[in-house]
């Protein structure tokens, strides 16, 4: 496989979101930041992410052959067997690096292994699950929330669990909502109420637990404004898709 094919399979343009989630998890853990441990956790979670993207293409190769023939497997630039193997190897490498980082930074690796194992299971379950099921958005939500927990577990032996889990819950609900909306934006189902409630639940949790934090109000307003903008875009896309089928 060429470097461009590997980059396409890994969807590396989204890696900065993994790194910012890892930094948030470290900050929420309430421990002093060790630059080496942060880099180790970010690299480990990057391997989890890229491995999951590889497996996503491998599991979806039959669908991609019809809907996205330009993707690496249906276009013949990569074989499904090789992509499966590379995806699994990256996830295994991510778990090993996460445990090693935790061992060096905290003297223990059990929390990192448990959280990393849960993340690996969530990634494989999401990739293997049919996209049309109600479970898929929640599996994606679990993946994003577990990034917080993995980063915290790799950098401190005693994470501050209440703020960490509350923030992870807020991220999970937002991720579930936005994943559902993006999956159905062209079908008309994006107008259902429950994804919108989930998108608003994240800022609601932040407000209820962070009252008095300087600048929090502006952050929440910006978050809500961006969410409303994204929902309006999804609605316009849905309407455009309907209109385009009439001509």
Rosetta blueprint (number, residue, H / E / L):
1 X L
2 X L
3 X H
4 X H
5 X H
6 X H
7 X H
8 X H
9 X H
10 X H
11 X L
12 X H
13 X H
14 X H
15 X H
16 X H
17 X H
18 X H
19 X H
20 X H
21 X H
22 X H
23 X H
24 X H
25 X H
26 X H
27 X H
28 X H
29 X L
30 X L
31 X L
32 X L
33 X L
34 X L
35 X H
36 X H
37 X H
38 X H
39 X H
40 X H
41 X H
42 X H
43 X H
44 X H
45 X H
46 X H
47 X H
48 X H
49 X H
50 X H
51 X H
52 X H
53 X H
54 X H
55 X H
56 X H
57 X H
58 X H
59 X H
60 X L
61 X H
62 X H
63 X H
64 X H
65 X H
66 X H
67 X H
68 X L
69 X L
70 X L
71 X L
72 X L
73 X L
74 X L
75 X L
76 X L
77 X L
78 X L
79 X L
80 X H
81 X H
82 X H
83 X H
84 X H
85 X H
86 X H
87 X H
88 X H
89 X H
90 X H
91 X H
92 X H
93 X H
94 X H
95 X H
96 X H
97 X H
98 X H
99 X H
100 X H
101 X H
102 X H
103 X H
104 X H
105 X H
106 X H
107 X L
108 X L
109 X L
110 X H
111 X H
112 X H
113 X H
114 X H
115 X H
116 X H
117 X H
118 X H
119 X H
120 X H
121 X H
122 X H
123 X H
124 X H
125 X H
126 X H
127 X H
128 X H
129 X L
130 X L
131 X L
132 X L
133 X L
134 X L
135 X H
136 X H
137 X H
138 X H
139 X H
140 X H
141 X H
142 X H
143 X H
144 X H
145 X H
146 X H
147 X H
148 X H
149 X H
150 X H
151 X H
152 X H
153 X H
154 X H
155 X H
156 X L
157 X L
158 X L
159 X L
160 X L
161 X H
162 X H
163 X H
164 X H
165 X H
166 X H
167 X H
168 X H
169 X H
170 X H
171 X H
172 X H
173 X H
174 X H
175 X H
176 X H
177 X H
178 X H
179 X H
180 X H
181 X H
182 X H
183 X H
184 X H
185 X L
186 X L
187 X L
188 X L
189 X H
190 X H
191 X H
192 X L
193 X H
194 X H
195 X H
196 X H
197 X H
198 X H
199 X H
200 X H
201 X H
202 X H
203 X H
204 X H
205 X H
206 X H
207 X H
208 X H
209 X H
210 X L
211 X L
212 X L
213 X L
214 X L
215 X L
216 X H
217 X H
218 X H
219 X H
220 X H
221 X H
222 X H
223 X H
224 X H
225 X H
226 X H
227 X H
228 X H
229 X H
230 X H
231 X H
232 X H
233 X H
234 X H
235 X H
236 X H
237 X H
238 X H
239 X H
240 X H
241 X H
242 X H
243 X H
244 X H
245 X L
246 X L
247 X L
